[in-house]
Amino acid sequence: MQGAARVQIWTGKEDPLISPGDLTLVRDVTLGVGPAWRIAFAPVVARYVLVRVLANHGNPDFVAIGEIDVRAPETQLIDAPIPRIEP
């Protein structure tokens, strides 16, 4: 097994490389073995999202995460605007 077993979700308005103290923990969850998980939390105003993997399901070499979506509340994936990538 190489999936994540415990993850934390942190959010912030400022760049965490410049202002690491700005990050706020919004979820700390333990995940079972499964093909997909949805981790919901109360809406927050944030520009940055940090996903911290604290444990996996026993693989000593790596953890695998296939895809992460961050969306506004009640937004369907197909309706979500495509974010602009800035340098």
N, C-alpha and C positions, 0 to 999 in steps of 0.2 A: 504494500500500500504506500502510495506517495502523496495522497491528498492531505490538505491542511486539517489538523485536528483542533487547534485553538488559534483564533485570530482576534486581533483588536482593530477597530476602525477609529481613526483619529481624523478630525477636521480642523481647518483653520482658515483665516482670511489672509494671513501673511505667509510669504515663502518660508517654509520650515528650515531651509538652509541658512536663512538670514535671521529669522526669529523663531527658533525651535520652541520657545515657551508659549507661543501663540496656539499651539495645537491643543485640542480638547478631546478627551476620550469620550466617544459616543456609544460604543458597543465593545464588549469583551465576551466572546462566545466560544463554546465548545461544540464542534461539529462531529457528527457521526460519519460513518463511511457511506457515501452515496454519490450519485452522478452529478448532482447540482444542489446548491443551497442558495436561498435568498435570505440575506441578512438585512432586515428593515430596522430603521431607527427614526425617531422624531425628526421632522424637517429642521434643518439648520442653514444659516447663511454661511457659505464657505466657498473659497476658491480652490483650496487644496484638500486632498483626501489621501491619507496614509493608511495602507493596509499592512499591519505588522503580523507576520506569521510566527507564533510562539512555539508551536508543536505540530508534528505531523503524525501519521499513523504508523510510525515505527521504522521508516526507511532511514538509515544512518547517513545517506549521501545527499539526498535532495528532497524537496517538496515540489509538487506540480500543481499549478493553478492554470486552468485553460482559458478562462475569460472572466473579466470583471466589468460590470456595467454600473455606472453611477448616474442616477436619474432624479429629476425633480419629482415631487409627489404626484401621483395620479397621471404620470406621463407614460404613454405606451412607447415602446422602443421605436416603432416605426414613425411616431410623431416627434421624437426628440430631435432638436436641432443638432446639426453636425458642428462640433466645436472647432473654433479656429485655433490653429497652433501658432503661437507667437514665439519668437526667439528668446 
